[in-house]
Amino acid sequence: MISLLRSAALAAACTGMVRGCTAPHPRMLPASGLAAEDTVWAVVLDSLYVVERTRQLVVYDRTDSLASIGTIPGIESATVHDFWSRSRETRGVGPLPRTRVPVVFVDRATIASLPTGIDPNSSEMPFWRAFYERYPGSSGLISLSRVGFNAARTQAVLNVDRGCGGLCGNGVIVLLTRDAAGRWRVAATRGTWVS
């Protein structure tokens, strides 16, 4: 019942906004369920991908089915186990709790419709030129994995990949902890790849 009321309140706050809704939502709630993943994603996006010039975040609308994590100091085995269990199935991303800049959700077909290849006259990649024309002020294209939690819901882990240009991009494992007040915070990150 509470879940239905929360969904109705969020839907009411997002009237007229199907994609990119950033309705107010407390960062400290909830500790479990799908909404807990949404809260963790919002914290990670705000903490790692919003810089001074960022005007919007562009995020795939479904989790990445190829996500993986390695080791990161302080991670509990239960958190890793839950990550692998959840990662067996993808899920939709969003709407998310409020972030400092709007979040635009894109599907893979939309991204696949952008031009590919390399412009022989300039060595530029038409994909990224078209991407930034469509999504100005974004920090690139972000893909989120499912979030794994420990049993107490005080620790969370996920993988995030971001492409931002031909030789611009990275992957990172993010470890978060939940404090006594219920707020999620990034505790550690570890790079998995860089372009």
Salt bridges, closest charged atoms under 4 A:
GLU37 OE1 - ARG86 NH1 3.70
GLU37 OE1 - ARG91 NH1 3.05
GLU37 OE2 - ARG146 NE 2.83
ASP38 OD1 - ARG91 NH2 2.98
ASP46 OD2 - ARG27 NH2 2.68
ASP46 OD1 - ARG100 NE 3.57
ASP61 OD2 - ARG19 NH2 3.34
ASP82 OD2 - ARG86 NE 2.77
ASP119 OD2 - ARG129 NH2 3.97
GLU124 OE1 - ARG129 NH1 2.34
ASP179 OD2 - ARG183 NE 3.55
ASP179 OD2 - ARG185 NE 3.47
